[in-house]
Amino acid sequence: MLELINLTLPLEAGLKDRQDEVIKKAVKKLFKQDASLIDTTRLRRLSVDARKKSHITFIASLAITSKHEQRLLDLGIKNLRPLDEKIYRPKAIQSSGPKDPIVVIGAGCAGIFAGLALAEAGLCPIILERGAASHKRTQDIKDFNASGILNSESNIQFGLGGAGTFSDGKLTTNTNSPFHSYVKQSFVDAGAPQEILCRAKPHIGSDLLPDIVQNIAHKIEKLGGKLIYNSKFVAFEEISSEQLLVHYEHDGRDLELKASRMILATGHSARDTFEYLYKQGLTMERKKFAMGVRIEHLQHDINASQYGRFAGHPALGAADYKLVAHISQEDSAYTFCMCPGGEVVNASSEQGLLCTNGMSNFARDGLNANAGFLVGIDPKDLAGSSPLAGIELQRDLERKAFIAGDGGYRAPVQLLGDFLHKQSGASPHKVKPSFPQGYTLCNLDTILPDKISNTLRKAIPLMAKKLHGFDDPEAVLTAVEARSSSPLRILRDSENLCSVSHPRIIPCGEGAGYAGGIMSAAADGVRCAQSIISLFA
C-alpha cells in the first residue's frame, strides 16, 4: 500500500456528494496516464487549510492500492511513499484466563474501551458504573435542566460514556497512540459517522453519542462482559496476592464481588472515590491542572474571523479555534474544548457546587461558539501537602459560583468588556448565554482567584491578535470551568501499569491523571486492557 500526503483539494472536497469525484479528478491530474495503474484510493485524512483567507482549501492524505506500487514510486511524485498501516485488534487469550473476573470501575471513555478490548480478547469483564445507562442518563440531565434539582449520581459527569458523552464528542488529541485507529473504528462500528476516520478534527456530537456508547456497551455484553449501572464503588479488600474483594452499592444494597484485578477508570469527578483511595494508601501526587471560565461568542463572528469571505460555505461548517497566550514563565492561559455552534452546559455533580462545560451536536448549528478559557494551576500554588488539595480548590470555586449564581444552579455571568474593566455588569445583549438553568449577572472577581482573573485579563488582547473579535466586549464569560482535567495522578508502574502501591489495581484514564480527553482516555483504557491481555494471550 502507498500513501499520498499533502494533496491540495478545492473546497468541494468537503462535500459528501462531491468528495469522491474531486479526489478522482485530483489523482488523475497528478498521475496523468499512470492513474490507470491505481486500483483503489481511500481518504485517510482531510483538513482545512485556512492560512490564506482569500484561498481556503483542503489538504488530504490518501491510501492507494496498486499491483504496480514500485512503478508508481519510480514516477518520483512528491509526497508519495510506502504505507504500512497497522490497526490494533485485541488478541484472543490462549488460556482460560484468570480465576476471577477483571472488574472495571467506571464506564466512561477509559472504562468502556478497557472493557471492550478485554471482551474482544475473551476476558469477560464486569464494569461497575455509578451512573445510569444512556437513555436514563439523558433523561436525568433533561430533568435537571428543567427543574434545577441535581441527581448527584446521574448527570453530565456520571453515567455510561462519562463526561465526554455530553461535551461534543471531540476526538482530537495531541497524543500519539497505536490504539487511536481502534478507538475510532469501534465508534464507527457502533454507529458513529464514517467521516471520523479521516477528518483531521473529528467529532461525533452529544446528540449521537448516547446511542453509540450504548451500542458499545451492548457489544461488550454480547461478548460475555457485564455492565452494572447505578453501582457505586465504595471499597476494596486485598484477600490475597491474587484476589481482591470489591464492594459496591446497588439499588440501596451493599454488594461485593471477587476480582483478579481492578481497573480504576473513575473519571476526574469521582472525588469521594479519590478521598477513599487516598485513605487506603494508594500512592498519588498532585499534578498540574487548569481552571477558569467558559467564553461565548456568536458563531457567525468566529466563522467570519477564521474563513473570511468563505464563511458559511457548506463544506466548511462551523469554524473552531485553539488559542494560547504566554504571560510569563509561570503564567499562561489557553482555550480548551472549543464547541462550535454549541452550548455551555451545567456539569455539576455535587450538591451546592456549580461547574460548567461545553457541548455541541453533530451538526454544530447553534448560534453560539463556546470554549473553556483556562489558566494553568501549578501544584506548588496549592496550600498544604495533600495530593487532594487541587480537589479542594476546585470545590471552593464551584461553591462560590453556586452562591454567586443565586442558587438553583443558575450560572454567574459577566460581559467580557465589563470583566476587562472591572466594572459592574450590563446584561447580555448581542450574545445570549446558553446555560440551561439561566444566569445571574456577577462580578467574576468574587469567584476567581486573582491569579486566574488577572491572567485571563492579560491573555484576552494577546488572543485577539490571533483571532479577530476574541476580545468582543459583548462576549459572555460564564463561571466556573473547573474540571478540564484531574488535579491528581495515581502513580502506576511504567511497564505493567499497576499501582505502585497496590499491584492488583490499575489506575486508568483521565481520573487517574493519564489522559485529557476522549481519545487519550479511551486509548489509555485499551492500553491498560492490553497489559492484562498480554498475560494470557
C-alpha positions in Angstrom: 0.0 0.0 0.0 1.1 3.6 -0.7 0.3 6.9 0.9 0.0 10.2 -0.9 0.2 13.1 1.6 -0.3 16.9 1.3 -2.6 16.7 -1.7 -4.3 20.1 -2.1 -8.0 19.8 -2.9 -10.7 22.5 -3.6 -13.4 23.3 -1.1 -15.8 20.9 -2.8 -13.8 18.0 -1.3 -15.6 18.8 2.0 -19.0 18.0 0.4 -20.0 14.4 0.8 -21.7 14.2 -2.6 -18.7 15.6 -4.4 -15.8 14.2 -2.4 -15.1 11.0 -4.5 -15.4 12.9 -7.7 -13.0 15.7 -6.6 -10.4 13.1 -5.3 -10.5 11.1 -8.5 -10.0 14.2 -10.6 -7.0 15.4 -8.5 -5.4 11.9 -8.6 -5.8 11.7 -12.4 -4.3 15.2 -12.8 -1.3 14.2 -10.6 -0.6 10.8 -12.1 -1.8 11.5 -15.6 -1.8 8.4 -17.8 -0.3 6.3 -15.0 -3.5 6.8 -12.9 -4.7 3.6 -14.6 -2.1 1.7 -12.5 -4.1 2.6 -9.4 -6.6 0.0 -8.2 -8.2 1.9 -5.2 -7.9 5.2 -3.3 -9.1 5.8 0.2 -9.2 9.1 2.1 -7.1 8.8 5.2 -7.1 12.4 6.4 -8.8 15.6 5.4 -8.1 19.0 7.0 -8.9 22.6 6.2 -6.1 24.9 5.2 -7.3 28.4 6.1 -3.9 30.1 6.3 -4.9 32.3 3.3 -8.4 33.7 3.8 -8.6 34.5 0.1 -8.0 30.9 -0.9 -9.2 28.3 1.5 -8.6 24.7 0.5 -8.5 21.2 1.9 -5.3 19.1 2.5 -5.7 15.4 2.0 -3.8 12.2 2.6 -4.8 9.2 0.5 -4.2 5.4 0.9 -3.5 3.9 -2.6 -3.5 0.2 -3.5 -1.9 -1.0 -6.8 -0.4 -4.1 -8.2 2.3 -1.8 -9.6 3.5 0.0 -6.5 7.1 0.2 -7.5 6.3 1.6 -10.9 4.2 4.4 -9.1 7.1 5.1 -6.7 9.5 5.3 -9.7 7.5 8.2 -11.1 9.2 10.4 -8.5 5.9 12.0 -7.4 6.5 14.2 -4.4 4.8 13.1 -1.2 4.1 9.5 -2.4 5.6 6.9 -0.1 5.1 3.3 1.1 2.4 2.9 3.8 2.5 0.2 6.5 -1.0 0.6 8.0 -1.3 -1.3 11.2 -4.6 -1.4 13.1 -4.7 -2.8 16.6 -7.0 -5.6 17.5 -7.0 -7.4 20.8 -5.6 -10.9 20.6 -7.7 -13.7 21.8 -6.5 -15.3 25.0 -4.9 -18.7 24.7 -5.8 -19.9 28.2 -8.9 -19.9 30.4 -7.9 -16.6 31.8 -7.8 -15.6 35.5 -10.0 -17.4 38.0 -11.8 -14.3 39.0 -13.0 -11.6 36.5 -11.4 -8.3 35.8 -13.5 -5.5 37.3 -13.6 -2.1 35.7 -14.6 0.8 37.9 -16.4 3.4 35.6 -17.9 3.2 32.2 -16.6 6.5 30.8 -14.2 6.7 27.9 -11.4 4.8 29.6 -13.6 2.2 31.3 -15.8 1.3 28.3 -12.8 0.9 26.0 -10.9 -1.1 28.5 -14.0 -3.3 28.8 -14.4 -3.6 25.1 -10.8 -4.6 24.5 -11.0 -7.2 27.3 -14.3 -8.6 26.0 -13.0 -8.8 22.4 -10.0 -10.8 23.7 -12.2 -13.2 25.6 -11.7 -11.9 29.1 -15.3 -11.2 30.2 -15.0 -8.0 32.3 -17.5 -6.7 34.9 -18.0 -2.9 34.6 -19.4 -1.0 37.6 -20.9 2.4 36.7 -22.2 4.6 39.4 -24.5 6.5 36.9 -27.3 5.3 34.6 -27.3 3.8 31.1 -27.6 6.2 28.2 -31.3 6.9 27.8 -32.0 7.1 31.6 -29.0 9.4 32.0 -30.1 11.6 29.1 -33.5 12.0 30.8 -31.9 12.8 34.2 -29.9 15.6 32.6 -33.1 17.0 30.9 -34.9 16.8 34.3 -32.0 18.7 35.9 -32.0 21.4 33.3 -35.8 21.9 33.7 -36.0 21.7 37.5 -32.6 22.7 38.9 -32.7 19.6 41.0 -29.5 17.7 40.7 -29.2 13.9 40.7 -25.6 13.6 42.1 -25.2 10.1 40.7 -26.5 10.5 37.2 -25.6 13.7 35.4 -23.2 15.1 32.9 -20.2 13.7 34.8 -21.6 10.3 35.8 -23.2 7.6 33.7 -22.4 5.5 30.6 -19.9 7.2 28.4 -18.7 9.6 31.1 -18.3 13.3 30.8 -17.2 13.1 27.1 -20.6 11.9 26.0 -22.1 15.3 26.7 -19.2 17.5 25.7 -19.4 17.4 21.9 -17.6 14.1 21.3 -14.4 15.7 20.1 -11.8 13.1 19.0 -8.9 15.5 18.5 -5.9 14.8 20.6 -2.2 15.8 21.0 -1.3 12.3 22.0 0.1 9.6 19.7 -1.1 6.1 20.4 -1.3 2.9 18.4 -4.8 2.4 19.8 -6.3 5.6 18.2 -7.4 3.8 15.0 -9.0 1.0 17.1 -11.0 3.6 19.1 -12.3 5.4 16.1 -13.2 2.3 14.2 -15.0 1.0 17.3 -17.1 4.2 17.4 -17.9 3.8 13.6 -18.8 0.1 14.2 -21.2 1.3 16.9 -22.9 3.9 14.6 -20.6 6.9 14.5 -20.3 8.8 11.2 -17.7 7.2 8.9 -16.1 10.6 8.4 -14.4 10.5 11.9 -11.9 8.0 10.4 -10.4 10.7 8.1 -11.3 14.2 9.4 -8.3 16.0 11.0 -10.6 17.3 13.7 -13.2 14.5 14.1 -16.2 14.9 16.3 -19.4 12.8 16.9 -21.7 15.2 18.7 -23.6 14.9 22.0 -26.9 14.1 20.2 -25.3 10.9 18.7 -23.0 9.7 21.4 -25.6 8.3 23.9 -26.8 5.8 21.4 -23.3 5.0 20.2 -21.8 4.3 23.7 -24.9 2.2 24.5 -24.2 0.1 21.4 -20.6 -0.4 22.6 -22.0 -1.5 25.9 -24.3 -4.0 24.2 -21.3 -5.4 22.2 -19.4 -5.9 25.5 -22.3 -7.8 26.9 -22.8 -9.9 23.7 -19.1 -10.9 24.1 -19.7 -12.1 27.7 -18.9 -9.0 29.6 -21.3 -7.4 32.1 -22.2 -3.7 32.9 -23.9 -3.0 36.2 -25.4 0.5 36.3 -26.3 2.6 39.3 -23.5 0.8 41.1 -21.1 2.9 43.1 -17.7 1.5 44.1 -17.2 2.1 47.8 -14.3 -0.1 48.9 -11.9 -2.9 48.2 -10.0 -5.5 50.2 -6.9 -7.4 49.3 -7.8 -11.0 50.1 -4.6 -12.4 48.8 -1.8 -11.7 46.3 -4.1 -13.0 43.6 -7.5 -11.7 44.6 -9.4 -8.6 45.5 -12.9 -8.2 47.1 -14.7 -5.2 45.5 -17.5 -3.6 47.5 -20.2 -1.5 45.8 -23.7 -0.1 46.4 -26.5 -1.0 44.0 -30.2 -0.1 44.5 -29.7 0.6 48.2 -27.9 -2.7 48.8 -24.3 -3.3 49.8 -22.8 -5.9 47.4 -19.5 -7.4 46.7 -17.7 -9.4 44.1 -14.3 -11.1 43.7 -11.8 -9.8 41.2 -8.4 -10.8 39.9 -7.6 -7.2 39.0 -9.4 -3.9 39.2 -9.1 -1.2 36.6 -9.8 2.2 38.1 -11.4 4.3 35.4 -13.4 6.6 37.6 -13.1 9.9 35.6 -11.9 13.1 37.0 -15.0 13.9 39.1 -15.2 10.9 41.4 -13.9 13.0 44.3 -15.3 10.8 47.0 -13.5 7.8 45.4 -10.2 9.7 45.4 -10.6 10.5 49.1 -11.3 6.9 49.9 -8.3 5.6 47.8 -6.0 8.2 49.5 -7.1 6.9 52.9 -6.4 3.3 51.7 -2.8 4.3 50.9 -2.8 4.3 47.1 0.2 6.4 46.1 -0.8 9.6 44.4 0.6 13.0 43.8 -0.6 16.5 42.7 -0.4 17.4 39.1 -0.9 20.5 37.0 -4.5 21.2 36.0 -6.4 24.3 34.9 -9.5 26.3 35.8 -11.3 29.4 34.5 -14.5 30.2 32.7 -16.4 29.4 29.5 -16.4 32.1 26.9 -19.2 32.5 24.3 -19.2 34.4 21.0 -21.6 34.4 18.1 -20.6 31.5 15.9 -21.2 33.8 12.9 -18.4 36.1 14.1 -16.0 33.1 14.6 -16.7 31.9 11.1 -16.0 35.3 9.6 -12.8 35.6 11.5 -11.5 32.2 10.5 -12.8 31.9 7.0 -13.3 35.4 5.7 -15.5 35.6 2.6 -15.8 31.8 2.6 -17.6 31.8 5.9 -20.8 29.9 5.6 -19.6 27.6 2.8 -21.3 24.2 3.3 -18.0 22.4 3.0 -16.6 24.2 6.0 -19.3 24.2 8.6 -18.8 26.0 11.9 -15.3 27.2 12.5 -13.3 26.4 15.6 -10.2 27.8 17.2 -7.5 26.9 19.6 -5.5 29.7 21.3 -2.8 30.1 23.9 -1.2 33.2 25.5 2.0 33.0 27.5 2.0 35.8 30.0 5.2 34.9 31.8 7.4 31.9 32.5 4.9 30.9 35.3 1.6 32.0 33.9 -0.3 31.2 30.7 -3.9 30.9 29.5 -5.4 28.8 26.8 -8.7 27.8 25.2 -9.9 24.2 25.7 -12.7 22.0 24.5 -13.9 24.5 21.9 -17.5 23.8 20.9 -18.6 25.4 17.6 -22.3 26.0 17.3 -22.7 24.6 20.8 -23.9 25.4 24.3 -22.5 25.9 27.8 -23.8 23.1 30.0 -24.2 22.5 33.7 -21.6 19.9 34.6 -22.3 19.9 38.3 -22.2 16.6 40.2 -22.2 17.7 43.9 -25.0 19.4 45.7 -24.4 23.2 46.3 -21.5 23.3 43.8 -21.7 24.6 40.2 -19.3 24.0 37.3 -19.6 24.3 33.6 -18.6 22.5 30.4 -19.4 22.9 26.7 -21.2 20.7 24.2 -22.4 20.7 20.7 -24.4 18.4 18.5 -23.1 16.7 15.3 -24.4 19.5 13.1 -22.8 22.2 15.2 -25.6 24.5 14.1 -26.2 26.5 17.3 -26.0 30.3 17.4 -23.0 30.5 19.8 -19.5 29.2 19.9 -18.0 28.5 23.3 -14.7 27.3 24.8 -13.1 26.8 28.1 -10.9 29.8 28.8 -8.4 28.5 31.4 -5.3 29.2 33.4 -2.8 26.6 34.4 -2.6 25.8 38.1 0.8 24.5 39.3 0.9 22.1 42.2 3.2 24.5 44.1 0.5 27.1 44.1 -1.7 24.8 46.3 -1.9 25.0 50.0 -0.7 22.2 52.3 0.8 19.0 51.1 -2.1 16.7 50.5 -2.5 15.4 46.9 -6.2 16.2 47.3 -5.5 19.9 47.6 -6.4 20.6 44.0 -9.9 19.0 44.5 -10.5 21.3 47.4 -9.6 24.3 45.3 -12.0 23.1 42.6 -14.7 22.7 45.2 -14.1 26.2 46.7 -14.5 27.9 43.3 -17.6 25.8 42.4 -19.2 26.6 45.8 -18.6 30.3 45.2 -20.0 30.0 41.7 -23.2 28.4 43.1 -23.6 31.1 45.6 -22.9 33.9 43.1 -25.5 32.4 40.7 -28.1 32.9 43.4 -28.9 29.2 43.9 -30.9 26.9 41.8 -27.8 26.2 39.7 -28.1 29.4 37.8 -24.8 30.4 36.3 -22.9 33.6 37.2 -22.0 35.5 34.0 -20.3 38.7 33.1 -19.7 40.5 29.8 -16.1 40.3 28.7 -15.8 44.1 28.4 -17.0 44.6 32.0 -14.7 41.9 33.2 -11.7 43.6 31.5 -12.5 47.0 33.1 -13.5 45.5 36.5 -16.9 47.2 36.4 -20.4 46.2 37.4 -22.1 44.3 34.6 -24.6 45.1 31.9 -27.0 42.5 30.7 -26.0 40.3 27.8 -27.5 41.6 24.5 -25.6 40.5 21.5 -24.6 37.1 22.7 -27.3 35.3 24.6 -25.9 33.0 27.4 -26.9 29.4 26.6 -26.7 28.0 30.1 -29.8 25.8 30.6 -30.8 26.9 34.1 -30.4 30.6 33.3 -27.9 33.1 34.6 -27.2 35.8 37.2 -25.1 38.9 36.5 -22.0 38.7 38.6 -18.5 40.2 39.1 -16.4 37.2 38.4 -13.6 38.5 40.6 -15.7 37.4 43.6 -15.3 33.8 42.4 -11.9 33.5 40.7 -8.6 33.8 42.5 -6.5 36.8 41.5 -4.0 34.5 39.6 -6.8 33.3 37.3 -8.7 36.6 36.7 -5.5 38.6 36.2 -4.0 36.1 33.8 -7.3 35.9 31.8 -7.3 39.7 31.5 -3.8 39.8 30.2 -4.4 37.0 27.8 -7.5 38.5 26.1 -5.7 41.1 24.0 -3.0 38.7 23.1 -5.5 36.1 21.9 -7.4 38.8 20.0 -4.3 39.4 17.8 -4.6 35.7 16.7 -8.4 35.6 16.4 -10.1 38.8 15.4 -13.0 39.5 17.7 -12.0 37.3 20.5 -11.9 40.5 22.7 -15.5 41.5 21.7 -16.8 43.3 24.8 -20.2 41.7 24.4 -18.8 38.1 24.5 -20.1 36.3 27.6 -18.0 34.7 30.4 -19.7 32.0 32.5 -18.2 30.6 35.7 -16.8 28.3 36.6 -14.9 25.8 34.4 -13.0 23.7 37.0 -12.8 20.2 35.6 -10.9 20.3 32.4 -8.5 17.6 33.9 -7.8 15.8 37.1 -5.7 17.7 39.7 -4.0 14.5 40.8 -2.3 11.4 39.5 -2.4 7.9 41.0 1.1 6.6 40.4 1.5 3.4 38.4 4.4 1.3 37.1 5.5 2.4 33.7 5.6 -1.2 32.3 2.8 -3.2 33.8 0.6 -0.1 34.6 -0.3 -1.4 38.0 -0.5 1.0 41.0 3.0 1.3 42.6 1.5 0.6 46.0 -1.3 -1.9 45.1 -0.2 -4.3 42.2 -3.7 -5.7 41.6 -5.1 -2.2 40.9 -4.5 -0.5 37.5 -5.2 3.3 37.6 -6.5 4.3 34.2 -7.6 7.3 32.1 -8.4 10.9 33.0 -9.3 10.5 36.6 -6.1 8.7 37.4 -4.1 11.5 35.6 -3.1 9.7 32.4 -5.4 11.4 29.9 -7.1 14.6 28.9 -9.9 14.0 26.5 -12.0 11.3 24.9 -9.3 9.9 22.6 -6.4 9.9 25.1 -8.7 8.4 27.8 -10.1 5.7 25.5 -6.6 4.8 24.3 -5.3 4.6 27.8 -8.2 2.3 28.6 -7.2 0.0 25.7 -3.6 0.2 26.8 -4.5 -0.9 30.4 -6.6 -3.7 29.0 -3.8 -4.8 26.7 -1.4 -5.0 29.7 -3.8 -7.6 31.1 -4.5 -9.4 27.8 -0.8 -9.9 27.2 -0.6 -12.0 30.4 -2.9 -14.6 28.9 -2.6 -14.2 25.1 
